[in-house]
Every structure is written in structure tokens, then in C-alpha cells.
């Protein structure tokens, strides 16, 4: 994305210099001093930046106050600079008393605003107005342009403004207009057309990005002074007309993230000799440029992601000797990388991802150190060269290729400064090298989805800054090394689908206090769940499914406070990696995790932060469901199926009102389905099958809307969507010996169960050892026991009924 750099930054600098110089010629006007004090009274000033705005004798002259400037001849306040002061509160209408204001800057404060402060419209001499990021809401006043006829720059970006742009804003004196990051809408032509009455259009910067404007690109050829044009992230469509190529003063152009289509040719850049930054990414544009074309410009930044540039690598790029950032990802480029690419001064970054680029990297001769490099989702093969780790300062992404060897990359002969390394989804095999001592700067590491085996290297404990670690979908074995208890910054820890074994390390709950995602799915961990895992107050996803974990569910699970609140979470799990390099700009990273959701394994990134889930399915857990588990009212998914959990479903399950997925199937649960479950009205998937639940499914709820398979395998469960429950016959007076019958029935039942118990005890010892030595036999055995129990119950019920009838007939 292009950096938004405006000519007004020079005005800011000059203003600061003027304020620093002081205004000592003429003292301020008393009426204006009182107006400023009233203005201050409406603010909350947490940093005390307005502390010298006072009434003391040494503060009597408001022209000497911080951020206030006065005209040296008249003493009228003409400039007020309050940007980025973190002020709160309200803007007092007393501001309207400063009739001589020409510059008013309020950017970056959090006012309790609901509408644009219309009293500002009375400041007829105002030339520069900045209300960016001040929490403005509602519409832009229709007469804003008519009231402030001398306005040269207007900044309202980063607010909550909506509606259309008033036609009054097309003033011929306007130089800078920024309305980005709002919810404004309308046809772009409706804003541009009113400028046609101007003899000369002076507009230099126009930023309408991140709104909801529609329509096609109007003819900008009359805007001969335009230097900065940002229309990215809207809903614009159509083709790009050739008039853009006539803007000879244009320096930065961004049309990214719209719905433009058609062909881009040389004529679109005909007179753009001053162009420095170009962003046409994420549209449906195809470049048809001559092979020998020499552009009139020298670009420092080129963003052409998802533009059709291939199949050949665009040769005109080799002429760009000032380019420090190039993004030609998803551009349908194939073949090998030309050697001239490595001679471009790509100091900031290079993104060649999602193409069909082939070849080996051994031939790469990277000349410059690059901040980040993304070669993911191509067809590169062979070994990854060691020099890449020295030529990339912060981020290296080589995922989704066909690399077979990474040993030289992972065993550098000196410290490297990579913060991000992704070599997942390749064809890497062998043992993971034990060389992580030289990667202490790593924040993100992903080696998942390869064929790596052996033990996890103990040197991984040297990754003391690691925040996100993904080593799943390999063949690692053994235990998780104790040295990793030093990785105290871990937020995401994913070792899914390996052959790891041993106990769940207790030090995870003691040392990894920042952990939010813990995924140990599909391994061979055994033993009970350590209770100190309850210390992980920030944990929101825990997946220990498909292991050999036994014992009872800890009652302390309600200490997982991140799962125990219903507050709205941020959609992504992200952080900034702060590079040590020349730019000093943070590199944002959004984490990703592979989760099993409703039986389907998928990658989650854009909503990962919203997922709150516990999955302990397919283990050997026993005991009852602790009622404390129902205190985790933030849970969205709960899966404890395929265990040996017994007892009843807690009646407090109705507290889990955010549940979307619930699976308690294939356990030994008994009793009725609690009617409180009907209070969980967001459930889209539920499975209670193959338990020993009984009674009628609660009426009048969404519980009837589920498929019958939700309840199958519960022989004594009835009611919609299952067959109706049998009616209970009323007692009669025709059989006076019913009391004796009940005594006989009790005797018969007692004898029957004694016989059954003796028979069962004889065989129990013979199979006991097999139960605990063979996992598949254990599951088969418990299914058999449940079947025998069900059949025995039916036989017993039939015999009791026959006995009753025989007794009645005989009497």
C-alpha cells in the first residue's frame, strides 16, 4: 500500500517553527484569550500539554501559549495546532470566537463527537482544517465549501462519516482534500464534475481511499496540478481511461482493491515522468506492453499484485533503477527469474508469490540486503541456499514450493536477524538441524507440512523471542524438550499430527503465560491433563484431541478466563515485527492456524481471534463433566466426544449461550437431556449420539430441528425428531395382589442381577489386561459392553412384563 504523504507536511513544519519562534510583538486579544480558556475547559488533557494555558501573570499572553500562534501585527490568534495531543472531551463552541483563525489542526484526538461541529463554519478565514481521526460521525455539512470559501486543505480521514460528498467542496482554491477511511459513498463523477467550472483546478492531493464510492474513473485530464491520487479500496469499476497518462505532475497513484478491468498499455503512462509510486493491485487488469518499452518514470515502489503480467517476466521492470519495493504476486508469471532482477535496489521488499516460477535458488545472486522476501506458492525446487538468511533482514517466506533440502539455510555460520521464517508445505525430509542458537531474533517459525522426523531439537529453547511456532504435520517423535520452557513469549504453539509422546509438559502451564492457542492434536501424548494448564488465563483455543490422555477433566478449567468472558475479540491474532533496518517501519503479521471445525480441517486467519474452542475428543478421559466447565461462557466450540465420560450432562449447560458447535457423542453419558440446553440458541451443529441418554427430548426448542442422527445410539431416548415416546398406562384396581406381584418382581429382579453379576465377573479378569494394552480393543470392548447392557435391559423388561401377566392370570 502506498504511504500517504501530503504537501501539507511542509506546512506543519513551518507552523511548528513559527510557534517555536514565539509571538512577542503584540499581546493576544482578551476576548480570544477567554475563548481559548473556555476551549481548554472542554478538554481532558491526560498529558498536560496545555498546562501553560492559564490565568497566572506569567501566562497572561495567550500568544505565548504552547500550540497557539498570533498575527504579529494585530495580535489575533491565527493558528491553533492541537494534533496528536490525545485530547478527549468536547470541542467548545467558544472556538467560533476566534474569527481570525487560518489554520486549525485537531488531528488524532478522541473527542466525544457525534456530528461535525458546525460552529466551525463561522470561521470565514479558515484555510487549513484538519479533523482527521477525531471520532467524527454523521454527514459532512452540505454548506462546508460555501462557508469556508478560502479553504485550501481539508482533512477528515479516519472518522465515521457517511453519506455523499457535498458538491460545495469543489472550490477552486482547494489544494489538498483527504476523506479516506470513512463510510462515504456515491458516484465518483458527482465529486469531480463540479470542478469543471474552475478556470484553473489547483488540486494537488485527492485521497478518497477506503470508502464505498462506485462508478468508473472520471476524466482527470483537467487536474493538471494533481500530484497525489488515492482511490484504492472502494467499489469502482470499468476501464481506466487514457486521461490518467496526461497528469504530468503525478507522483503517486493508487487504484488498488477495486473492480477495474481491461488493458493497461503504454498510453496510460504517456506523460507520467514524475511518477514515483504506482499501485494497481487487486483488480482485473492485464498489461499489454511492448517488450522494448522504456517507461518515462523511475518508480521507487511498484504494486501490481493480481495484475496479469505474464507469462514472461516484464522486461520494463529492469529499467527501474530506484525501485526498493516490488510486488508482482499472482501475476501469472512463469519460467525462471531473470538475473537482472537481483541488481535492482530492492531494499524494502520483493514479493513474487503465487506465480508459476520454476528453477533452483542456488543460482540466485542477491546483491542487496532486503527487508522481506516472499517466494511462496511457486514451483521452486532443490536446496535453499544459505545466503538467503543473510540477505533478508526480517521476513522470508518460502512456503508452498517443492524444496527438498533446507539444512544449509537452517545452519548459518553466524547470527541472522530474521524475525519471520516460513518453509512450510514443501518436500523437506530428514532430521531438523539442531542449529537454532543463531536464530534468536525469530518471532514466527513455520516448518509444518513436510516430511521431517526425529526429535525436536533442544536448541529450539534458544528461540526466546518466538511468538508463533508451527511444527505440525511432520513425523517428529519423542517428547517436547524441556529447554522450550524458555520460550516464554509463545502465543501460538502448534505441533499437530506428529508422533510425539510423553506426558503433556506441566511447564507449559507454569511458564507460557501468554499462550492463546495450544494445538497438540493427533499425537501419542498420554497421562492425565495437568491441572496447571488452568493457569493459562489467555488460552482461547486448546486442541488435545486424538491422543491417549486419560483421567478426569480438571475442575479448574473455569480458570481459563479468556474462555470465561463474552467480550468481543479482535478478529485476527496479529502483531508487528519491529525491524532493525533502515526503514524503521513495523511489519504487520497475521497469525494462522489449522483447526478442525465441525469435522473439517481448515486454515483460519482472518477470524482466528474470534475462535474460542476446547477439543479433547478421541482420548481416554473418564469421570463426569465438571460443572465448572459450564462457566466458560465465551466458548464457541466444545468437543469431548469419543471418550469414556460418564454421568449426566450438567444442567448449567444453558450458560454456554455462544456455542455454535457441541459434540458429546460416543461417551457413557446418562440421564435426561437438560431442558436448559434449549437456551443455547446459536447451536448449528450438535451431536449427542451413542450415549445412554434417556427420556424425552425437550420440546419447543431448536433441539427438534436437528437430524435424528444427532441422537442415534441412545436406546431410551424418544421424542421428535426420534419416534414418539410410549404413553404410560394408568394403574387399575382389578388386581388386588399387585403388592405381592411387586415383591415377586423385586425378588426375581434381584436374582436375575445376581446371576448376571456372577457371569460377568468370571470373564472380567480375562479381558482386563487387553483393555489397557490395546487401544482399538479397548474401544471395541466398551462398545460391546454398552450393546450387552442394552440387550440385557430389553430382555429383563420383557421377562418382567411376562411375569406380571402370568401372576395376574393365575390369580
C-alpha positions in Angstrom: 0.0 0.0 0.0 1.2 3.5 -0.8 2.3 5.7 2.0 0.0 8.7 2.3 2.4 11.7 2.1 0.9 15.1 1.6 2.3 18.5 0.7 0.7 19.8 4.0 3.5 18.2 5.9 5.7 21.1 4.9 3.0 23.5 6.3 3.1 21.6 9.6 6.8 22.0 9.8 6.7 25.7 9.0 3.9 26.1 11.6 5.9 24.4 14.3 8.9 26.7 13.5 6.6 29.7 13.7 5.2 28.6 17.1 8.7 27.9 18.4 9.8 31.4 17.4 7.1 32.9 19.6 4.8 35.8 19.2 6.2 38.7 21.2 5.4 41.7 19.1 1.7 42.2 20.1 -0.1 40.5 23.0 -3.2 38.5 22.4 -6.8 39.9 22.5 -8.5 39.4 25.8 -11.7 38.1 24.2 -9.7 35.5 22.3 -7.7 34.5 25.4 -11.0 33.8 27.3 -12.2 31.8 24.3 -9.1 29.6 24.4 -9.6 29.1 28.1 -13.2 28.0 27.5 -12.0 25.7 24.8 -9.4 24.1 27.2 -12.2 23.7 29.8 -14.0 21.2 27.5 -10.9 19.0 27.1 -9.4 16.2 29.1 -5.7 16.7 28.7 -4.0 13.4 30.0 -0.5 14.5 29.1 -0.8 18.1 30.4 0.2 19.6 27.1 -2.0 22.6 27.7 -0.7 23.3 31.2 0.6 26.8 30.2 -2.9 27.8 29.1 -3.7 29.6 32.3 -4.6 32.9 34.1 -1.4 33.4 36.1 0.5 36.6 35.4 3.3 34.8 33.5 0.7 33.1 31.3 -1.5 36.1 30.6 -0.4 36.4 27.0 -2.1 33.6 25.0 0.2 34.3 22.1 3.0 32.7 24.1 0.9 29.6 24.9 2.0 26.2 23.5 0.5 25.4 20.1 -1.0 28.9 19.7 0.2 31.4 17.1 -0.9 35.1 16.7 -0.6 37.6 13.9 2.4 39.8 14.9 0.8 42.9 13.7 -2.8 42.6 15.1 -2.4 40.1 18.0 -5.3 38.0 16.7 -5.0 34.2 17.1 -4.5 32.9 13.6 -3.1 29.3 14.1 -4.1 26.6 16.5 -2.1 23.3 16.4 -3.5 20.6 18.6 -2.8 17.5 16.6 -1.9 14.2 18.2 -2.3 15.5 21.8 -4.6 12.6 22.8 -7.2 15.0 24.0 -10.6 13.8 25.0 -13.8 15.5 25.9 -15.7 18.0 23.7 -14.9 21.0 21.5 -16.4 24.1 23.0 -18.4 26.4 20.7 -16.2 29.2 22.1 -13.9 28.2 19.2 -16.1 30.2 16.9 -14.9 33.4 18.7 -11.5 33.0 17.1 -12.7 34.8 13.9 -9.1 35.3 12.5 -8.1 31.6 12.5 -6.5 30.5 9.2 -5.0 27.2 10.5 -6.9 24.7 12.7 -5.4 21.3 13.4 -7.2 18.7 15.7 -5.9 15.5 14.1 -5.5 12.4 16.3 -7.7 13.4 19.3 -10.6 11.4 20.6 -13.4 13.8 21.1 -16.9 12.8 22.2 -18.3 13.9 18.8 -21.5 12.9 17.2 -21.6 15.3 14.3 -19.2 17.7 12.6 -19.0 20.8 14.8 -21.0 23.2 12.6 -19.8 26.3 14.6 -16.5 25.9 12.7 -18.3 27.1 9.6 -18.4 30.6 11.0 -14.6 30.8 10.7 -14.7 32.5 7.3 -10.9 33.0 7.1 -10.0 29.3 7.6 -7.6 28.0 5.0 -6.4 24.7 6.5 -8.7 22.4 8.5 -7.7 19.0 9.9 -10.2 16.9 11.9 -8.7 13.5 10.9 -9.1 10.7 13.4 -11.2 12.7 15.9 -14.2 10.3 16.1 -16.5 12.4 13.9 -19.8 10.8 12.9 -22.7 11.6 10.6 -22.6 13.6 7.4 -20.3 16.3 6.1 -22.2 19.6 6.3 -23.7 20.5 2.9 -22.5 24.1 3.0 -19.0 23.4 4.2 -17.4 24.6 1.0 -19.6 27.6 0.6 -19.0 28.8 4.2 -15.2 28.3 4.1 -14.5 29.9 0.7 -10.8 30.3 1.3 -10.2 26.7 2.3 -7.1 25.2 0.7 -6.7 21.9 2.6 -9.3 19.7 4.3 -8.5 16.6 6.2 -11.4 14.5 7.5 -9.9 11.0 7.1 -10.1 8.2 9.7 -13.6 9.1 11.1 -17.1 7.6 10.9 -18.5 9.9 8.3 -21.1 8.6 5.9 -23.3 9.8 3.1 -22.2 11.6 0.0 -19.6 14.3 -0.5 -21.2 17.8 -0.8 -20.8 19.5 -4.2 -19.8 22.6 -2.3 -16.3 21.0 -1.6 -15.4 21.6 -5.3 -13.8 25.1 -4.7 -11.4 26.3 -7.0 -9.0 27.2 -4.2 -8.8 23.7 -2.8 -5.3 22.2 -2.9 -5.5 19.1 -0.6 -8.6 17.0 0.1 -8.4 13.8 2.2 -11.5 11.9 3.2 -10.1 8.4 3.4 -11.1 5.7 5.9 -14.8 6.7 6.3 -18.1 5.2 5.0 -18.7 7.8 2.3 -20.5 6.7 -0.8 -21.8 7.9 -4.1 -20.7 8.2 -7.8 -17.1 9.5 -8.2 -18.3 11.6 -11.1 -20.5 13.6 -8.7 -17.5 14.9 -6.9 -15.2 15.5 -9.9 -17.8 17.2 -12.2 -18.4 20.4 -10.2 -14.7 21.3 -10.6 -15.3 21.9 -14.3 -16.4 25.5 -13.6 -13.0 26.4 -12.3 -10.8 28.3 -14.7 -7.8 26.5 -13.1 -8.1 23.5 -10.9 -5.4 23.8 -8.2 -6.0 20.4 -6.5 -2.7 18.7 -5.8 -3.7 15.8 -3.5 -7.0 13.8 -3.5 -7.5 10.9 -1.2 -10.8 9.1 -1.2 -9.4 5.6 -0.3 -11.2 3.2 2.0 -14.7 4.3 1.3 -17.6 2.9 -0.7 -17.5 5.0 -3.9 -18.9 3.5 -7.0 -18.8 4.2 -10.8 -16.0 4.5 -13.2 -12.9 6.7 -13.3 -13.8 10.2 -14.5 -11.6 12.2 -16.8 -8.9 13.7 -14.6 -7.1 15.4 -17.5 -8.1 18.9 -16.4 -6.5 18.3 -13.0 -3.1 19.4 -14.3 -1.6 20.2 -10.9 -2.5 16.8 -9.4 0.4 15.1 -7.6 -1.2 12.5 -5.3 -4.3 10.5 -6.3 -5.6 7.7 -4.0 -8.8 5.9 -4.9 -7.9 2.5 -3.6 -10.2 0.2 -1.6 -13.5 1.4 -3.0 -16.1 -0.2 -5.3 -15.1 1.5 -8.5 -15.3 -0.4 -11.8 -15.0 -0.1 -15.6 -11.8 0.6 -17.5 -9.0 3.1 -16.9 -9.2 5.9 -19.5 -6.0 7.3 -21.1 -6.5 10.7 -19.5 -4.5 9.4 -16.5 -1.5 9.4 -18.7 -1.7 13.2 -19.2 -1.2 14.1 -15.5 2.4 15.2 -15.9 2.9 16.2 -12.3 1.5 13.0 -10.8 3.9 11.4 -8.2 1.8 8.8 -6.5 -1.2 6.8 -8.0 -3.2 4.1 -6.2 -6.3 2.4 -7.7 -5.8 -0.8 -5.8 -8.6 -3.1 -4.4 -11.4 -2.1 -6.8 -13.1 -3.8 -9.7 -11.3 -2.2 -12.6 -10.8 -4.4 -15.7 -9.4 -4.1 -19.2 -6.0 -3.5 -20.7 -3.1 -1.3 -19.4 -0.9 0.0 -22.2 1.9 2.5 -22.7 -0.6 5.3 -23.2 -1.7 5.1 -19.6 1.8 6.3 -18.6 2.4 8.7 -21.6 3.4 11.8 -19.6 3.9 10.4 -16.1 7.6 11.3 -15.9 7.3 12.4 -12.3 5.6 9.2 -11.1 7.3 7.6 -8.1 4.7 5.1 -6.6 2.3 3.0 -8.6 -0.4 0.7 -7.0 -2.9 -1.1 -9.3 -3.1 -4.3 -7.2 -6.1 -6.5 -6.8 -8.2 -5.5 -9.8 -8.7 -7.4 -13.1 -6.2 -5.5 -15.2 -4.0 -7.0 -17.9 -0.7 -5.4 -19.0 -0.1 -5.3 -22.8 3.2 -3.5 -23.0 5.8 -3.8 -25.8 8.8 -5.9 -25.0 11.2 -2.9 -25.7 9.1 -0.2 -23.9 11.1 2.2 -21.8 8.9 4.0 -19.2 9.2 7.7 -18.8 9.4 7.3 -15.0 11.6 5.9 -12.3 9.4 4.2 -9.6 10.5 3.7 -6.0 7.6 1.4 -5.3 5.6 -0.9 -7.6 2.5 -2.7 -6.5 0.9 -4.9 -9.3 -0.4 -7.8 -7.3 -3.1 -9.8 -9.2 -2.5 -7.9 -12.4 -1.9 -10.1 -15.5 1.8 -9.5 -16.4 2.9 -12.9 -17.6 3.7 -15.4 -18.9 7.1 -13.7 -19.3 8.7 -11.6 -16.6 8.0 -7.9 -17.5 11.3 -6.6 -19.1 10.4 -2.9 -18.5 11.0 -3.5 -14.8 14.7 -3.8 -15.4 14.8 -0.1 -16.2 13.6 0.9 -12.7 16.9 1.7 -11.0 15.3 3.3 -8.0 12.8 0.6 -7.1 13.1 -0.5 -3.5 9.8 -2.4 -3.3 8.3 -4.7 -6.0 5.1 -6.8 -5.7 4.2 -8.8 -8.8 2.5 -11.6 -6.9 -0.3 -13.6 -8.5 0.6 -12.1 -11.9 0.6 -15.3 -14.0 4.3 -15.2 -14.4 6.1 -18.5 -15.3 9.6 -19.6 -16.2 12.7 -18.7 -14.3 13.7 -15.5 -12.6 15.9 -13.2 -14.9 19.4 -12.4 -13.5 18.8 -8.6 -13.8 16.2 -8.7 -11.1 18.9 -9.2 -8.4 20.5 -5.9 -9.5 17.5 -3.8 -8.6 17.9 -1.9 -5.3 15.1 -3.8 -3.7 15.9 -2.6 -0.2 12.4 -2.8 1.2 10.8 -5.9 -0.2 10.2 -8.4 -3.0 7.0 -10.4 -3.5 6.9 -13.0 -6.2 4.4 -15.3 -4.5 1.5 -17.1 -6.2 3.0 -17.5 -9.6 4.4 -20.5 -11.5 8.1 -19.5 -11.3 10.5 -22.5 -11.6 14.1 -23.3 -11.1 16.6 -23.7 -8.2 17.7 -21.0 -5.9 21.4 -22.0 -6.0 21.9 -19.6 -8.9 20.4 -16.6 -7.1 22.9 -13.8 -6.6 21.1 -11.4 -4.4 23.1 -8.1 -4.4 21.4 -6.2 -1.7 20.0 -6.9 1.8 16.2 -6.9 1.6 13.8 -6.3 4.4 11.4 -9.0 3.4 11.2 -11.6 0.6 8.1 -13.7 -0.4 8.6 -16.5 -2.8 5.7 -18.6 -1.6 3.3 -20.6 -3.8 5.6 -21.2 -6.7 7.4 -24.2 -8.2 10.9 -23.7 -6.8 12.9 -26.9 -6.1 16.2 -28.2 -4.8 18.1 -26.8 -1.9 17.5 -23.5 -0.2 20.8 -21.5 -0.3 22.4 -20.3 2.9 22.9 -16.8 1.7 19.2 -16.1 1.7 19.2 -16.0 5.5 21.9 -13.3 5.4 20.3 -11.3 2.6 16.9 -11.0 4.2 16.7 -8.8 7.2 13.2 -9.6 8.7 10.9 -11.9 6.8 11.5 -14.8 4.5 8.6 -16.8 3.1 9.4 -19.9 1.0 6.3 -21.9 1.8 4.2 -23.9 -0.8 7.1 -24.9 -3.1 9.0 -28.0 -3.9 12.2 -27.5 -1.9 13.8 -30.7 -0.7 16.6 -29.5 1.5 16.9 -26.6 4.0 19.9 -27.7 6.0 22.2 -25.0 4.8 19.6 -22.3 5.4 18.9 -23.5 8.9 22.6 -23.9 10.0 24.1 -20.5 9.2 27.7 -19.9 10.4 26.7 -16.7 12.3 23.7 -15.0 13.8 20.9 -14.0 11.5 18.3 -11.3 12.1 15.2 -13.0 10.6 12.0 -12.4 12.6 9.8 -14.4 10.3 10.6 -17.7 8.5 8.1 -19.9 6.8 9.3 -23.0 4.9 6.0 -25.0 5.4 4.3 -27.1 2.7 7.5 -28.2 0.9 9.1 -31.6 0.4 11.7 -31.3 3.1 12.8 -34.5 4.8 15.3 -35.8 7.3 16.1 -34.6 10.8 15.5 -30.9 11.7 19.0 -29.5 12.3 19.9 -28.6 15.8 21.2 -25.1 14.9 18.6 -22.7 16.3 21.1 -20.8 18.5 21.7 -18.4 15.6 18.0 -17.5 15.2 17.3 -15.8 18.5 15.5 -12.9 16.7 12.8 -15.3 15.3 9.3 -14.3 16.2 7.4 -16.6 13.7 8.6 -20.0 12.6 6.6 -22.5 10.4 8.1 -25.8 9.3 4.8 -27.7 9.1 3.5 -30.0 6.3 6.8 -31.5 5.4 8.4 -35.0 6.0 10.7 -34.0 8.8 11.3 -36.7 11.5 13.4 -37.3 14.6 13.3 -35.4 17.9 12.5 -31.7 18.2 16.0 -30.1 18.6 16.8 -28.9 22.1 18.3 -25.7 20.6 14.8 -24.6 19.9 14.9 -23.4 23.5 17.1 -20.6 22.2 14.2 -19.0 20.4 13.5 -16.8 23.4 11.6 -14.3 21.3 9.4 -16.8 19.4 5.7 -15.8 19.5 4.3 -18.3 17.0 5.7 -21.8 16.4 4.2 -24.3 13.9 5.9 -27.7 13.5 2.8 -29.8 12.8 2.1 -32.3 10.1 5.5 -33.9 10.1 6.8 -37.1 11.7 8.5 -35.8 14.8 8.8 -38.2 17.7 9.9 -38.3 21.3 9.0 -35.7 23.9 8.8 -31.9 23.7 12.2 -30.8 25.0 12.4 -29.2 28.4 14.5 -26.4 27.0 11.4 -25.0 25.4 10.2 -23.7 28.8 12.4 -20.7 28.0 10.1 -19.7 25.1 8.0 -17.6 27.4 6.8 -15.3 24.6 4.8 -18.1 22.9 1.3 -17.2 21.8 0.7 -20.0 19.3 2.1 -23.5 19.9 1.1 -26.0 17.2 2.6 -29.5 17.0 -0.4 -31.3 15.5 -0.2 -34.6 13.7 3.2 -35.9 14.6 4.3 -39.0 16.6 5.2 -37.0 19.7 4.7 -38.8 23.0 5.1 -38.5 26.8 3.1 -36.5 29.3 1.7 -33.1 28.5 4.5 -31.0 29.9 3.5 -29.3 33.1 5.8 -26.4 32.5 3.5 -25.2 29.7 1.0 -24.0 32.4 3.8 -22.5 34.6 5.9 -20.7 32.1 4.0 -20.0 28.8 1.6 -17.4 30.4 1.0 -15.6 27.1 -0.3 -18.7 25.3 -3.5 -18.2 23.4 -3.5 -21.3 21.0 -2.3 -24.7 22.1 -2.7 -27.5 19.4 -1.3 -31.0 20.2 -3.9 -32.8 18.1 -3.1 -36.3 16.7 0.0 -37.4 18.6 0.6 -40.0 21.3 0.6 -38.0 24.5 -0.6 -39.9 27.5 -1.3 -39.4 31.2 -3.7 -37.1 32.8 -4.3 -33.4 31.8 -2.0 -31.4 34.1 -4.0 -29.1 36.4 -1.6 -26.2 36.0 -2.8 -25.8 32.4 -5.6 -23.9 34.1 -3.0 -21.1 34.8 -3.1 -20.1 31.1 -5.6 -17.3 31.5 -5.2 -16.1 27.9 -5.8 -19.5 26.3 -8.7 -19.4 23.9 -8.0 -22.5 21.7 -7.0 -25.8 23.2 -6.9 -28.9 20.9 -5.6 -32.1 22.5 -7.8 -34.4 20.5 -6.7 -37.9 19.2 -4.1 -38.7 21.9 -4.1 -41.2 24.8 -4.9 -38.7 27.5 -6.7 -40.3 30.5 -8.0 -39.3 33.9 -10.7 -36.9 34.7 -11.4 -33.4 33.3 -9.8 -30.9 35.8 -12.4 -28.8 37.7 -10.1 -25.8 37.5 -10.8 -25.3 33.7 -13.1 -22.4 34.7 -9.8 -20.5 35.5 -9.3 -20.1 31.7 -10.5 -16.6 31.9 -10.2 -15.8 28.2 -12.8 -18.6 27.6 -14.9 -17.3 30.5 -15.9 -13.9 29.1 -18.2 -12.9 26.3 -16.4 -9.7 25.4 -15.9 -9.1 21.7 -12.5 -10.1 20.5 -10.3 -8.7 17.7 -10.8 -10.9 14.6 -7.2 -11.6 13.9 -4.3 -12.6 16.1 -1.5 -10.2 14.9 1.5 -8.3 16.0 4.1 -6.0 14.5 7.7 -7.2 14.0 9.9 -4.3 14.5 12.8 -4.4 12.0 16.3 -3.3 13.0 16.8 -1.9 9.5 16.9 1.4 7.7 13.2 1.9 7.3 12.2 1.5 11.0 8.7 0.6 9.9 7.0 -2.3 11.7 6.0 -5.3 9.6 2.5 -6.5 10.5 1.9 -10.2 10.8 -1.4 -12.0 11.0 -1.1 -15.5 12.5 -2.7 -18.6 11.1 -3.7 -22.0 12.5 -5.1 -25.2 11.1 -8.2 -26.1 13.1 -10.8 -28.9 12.9 -14.2 -27.2 12.9 -17.3 -29.2 12.5 -15.4 -32.2 11.3 -13.5 -30.3 8.6 -9.8 -29.3 8.8 -9.3 -25.7 7.6 -6.8 -22.9 8.0 -8.0 -19.9 9.9 -6.5 -16.4 9.8 -9.0 -13.6 9.3 -11.2 -14.7 12.1 -8.7 -16.7 14.2 -9.0 -14.3 17.1 -12.8 -14.9 17.3 -12.5 -18.7 17.7 -12.8 -19.9 21.3 -12.7 -23.7 21.4 -11.9 -26.8 23.5 -11.4 -30.1 21.7 -10.4 -33.1 23.9 -12.1 -35.7 21.7 -10.8 -39.2 21.0 -8.9 -39.7 24.2 -9.5 -41.9 27.3 -10.9 -39.3 29.6 -13.2 -40.7 32.3 -15.4 -39.3 35.1 -18.1 -36.8 34.9 -18.3 -33.5 33.1 -17.3 -30.9 35.8 -20.0 -28.3 36.3 -17.1 -25.7 36.4 -16.7 -26.3 32.6 -20.0 -24.6 32.1 -18.5 -21.3 33.5 -16.6 -20.9 30.2 -19.4 -18.8 28.8 -17.2 -17.5 25.9 -16.9 -21.0 24.3 -17.9 -21.2 20.7 -17.0 -24.9 20.2 -16.9 -27.7 22.7 -15.9 -31.3 21.7 -15.3 -34.0 24.2 -16.6 -36.9 22.1 -15.2 -40.4 21.9 -14.1 -40.7 25.4 -15.4 -42.7 28.4 -17.1 -39.8 30.2 -20.0 -40.8 32.4 -22.7 -39.1 34.5 -25.2 -36.6 33.4 -25.0 -33.5 31.2 -24.7 -30.6 33.6 -28.0 -28.6 33.8 -26.0 -25.4 33.7 -25.0 -26.1 30.1 -27.6 -23.4 29.2 -24.9 -20.8 30.3 -22.9 -21.5 27.1 -25.0 -19.2 25.0 -22.3 -18.6 22.4 -21.9 -22.3 21.5 -22.1 -22.9 17.8 -20.7 -26.5 17.9 -21.3 -29.1 20.6 -20.2 -32.7 20.4 -20.6 -35.1 23.4 -21.1 -38.2 21.3 -19.7 -41.7 22.0 -19.4 -41.5 25.7 -21.2 -43.1 28.7 -23.5 -40.1 29.5 -26.8 -41.0 31.0 -30.0 -39.4 32.3 -32.2 -36.8 30.6 -31.1 -34.1 28.1 -31.3 -30.9 30.3 -34.1 -28.6 29.2 -31.6 -25.8 29.8 -29.8 -26.8 26.6 -32.6 -25.1 24.7 -31.2 -21.8 25.9 -28.2 -22.3 23.6 -30.0 -21.0 20.6 -26.9 -20.4 18.4 -26.1 -24.1 18.0 -25.7 -25.1 14.4 -24.1 -28.5 14.9 -24.8 -30.8 17.8 -24.0 -34.5 18.4 -25.2 -36.5 21.4 -25.2 -39.8 19.7 -24.1 -43.2 21.2 -24.5 -42.5 24.9 -27.0 -43.8 27.4 -29.3 -40.8 27.4 -33.0 -41.5 28.2 -36.3 -39.8 28.4 -38.0 -37.3 26.1 -36.1 -34.7 24.1 -37.1 -31.3 25.5 -40.0 -29.8 23.5 -40.4 -26.4 21.8 -36.8 -25.7 21.1 -34.3 -25.9 18.3 -33.4 -29.4 19.6 -36.2 -30.7 17.4 -34.6 -29.2 14.3 -31.5 -31.4 14.3 -31.2 -34.5 12.2 -32.2 -37.8 14.0 -28.5 -38.9 13.7 -27.8 -36.3 16.4 -29.5 -38.6 18.9 -28.9 -42.1 17.4 -27.5 -44.8 19.7 -29.4 -43.7 22.8 -31.9 -46.6 23.1 -34.1 -45.0 25.6 -34.3 -41.5 24.1 -37.5 -40.6 22.4 -39.5 -37.7 21.1 -39.1 -35.5 18.0 -37.1 -35.9 15.8 -37.0 -39.5 17.1 -40.2 -41.6 17.4 -42.8 -40.6 19.9 -42.4 -41.7 23.5 -44.7 -44.5 24.6 -47.7 -43.4 26.8 -47.6 -44.7 30.5 -50.8 -46.8 31.3 -52.9 -45.7 34.3 -52.9 -48.1 37.4 -56.1 -50.2 37.8 -57.9 -51.9 40.8 -58.6 -55.2 39.1 -55.5 -56.9 40.6 -55.6 -56.9 44.4 -52.3 -58.9 44.5 -50.2 -56.2 42.8 -48.3 -55.6 46.0 -47.4 -59.3 46.1 -46.5 -59.1 42.5 -44.1 -56.2 43.1 -42.4 -58.3 45.9 -42.1 -61.3 43.5 -40.8 -58.9 40.8 -38.2 -57.5 43.2 -37.1 -61.0 44.1 -36.9 -62.0 40.5 -35.0 -58.9 39.5 -32.5 -59.3 42.4 -31.9 -62.9 41.5 -31.6 -62.1 37.8 -28.9 -59.4 38.5 -27.0 -61.7 40.9 -26.8 -64.3 38.1 -25.7 -61.7 35.6 -23.0 -60.3 38.0 -21.5 -63.8 38.6 -21.3 -64.4 34.9 -19.9 -61.1 34.1 -17.3 -61.3 36.9 -16.0 -64.7 35.5 -15.0 -63.1 32.2 -13.9 -59.7 33.5 -10.4 -60.8 34.7 -9.7 -62.4 31.3 -10.1 -59.3 29.3 -8.9 -56.7 31.8 -5.3 -56.7 30.7 -6.2 -56.4 27.0 -8.3 -53.4 27.7 -5.4 -51.4 28.9 -2.8 -52.7 26.4 -4.7 -52.3 23.2 -6.4 -49.1 22.3 -8.5 -50.5 19.4 -9.6 -53.4 21.6 -10.5 -51.0 24.4 -12.8 -49.0 22.2 -14.4 -52.2 20.8 -14.8 -53.7 24.3 -16.6 -50.7 25.7 -18.9 -50.6 22.6 -19.6 -54.3 23.3 -20.4 -53.7 26.9 -22.8 -51.0 26.0 -24.5 -53.3 23.5 -24.8 -56.1 26.0 -26.2 -53.7 28.6 -28.8 -52.5 26.2 -29.8 -56.1 25.2 -29.9 -57.3 28.8 -32.1 -54.4 29.7 -34.6 -55.3 27.0 -34.6 -59.0 27.9 -35.2 -58.0 31.6 -38.0 -55.7 30.7 -39.7 -58.4 28.6 -39.4 -61.0 31.3 -40.8 -58.7 34.0 -43.8 -57.9 31.8 -44.4 -61.6 31.2 -44.2 -62.4 34.9 -46.7 -59.7 35.7 -49.2 -61.1 33.1 -48.7 -64.7 34.4 -49.3 -63.6 38.0 -52.4 -61.8 37.1 -53.8 -64.7 35.0 -53.1 -67.2 37.8 -55.0 -65.2 40.3 
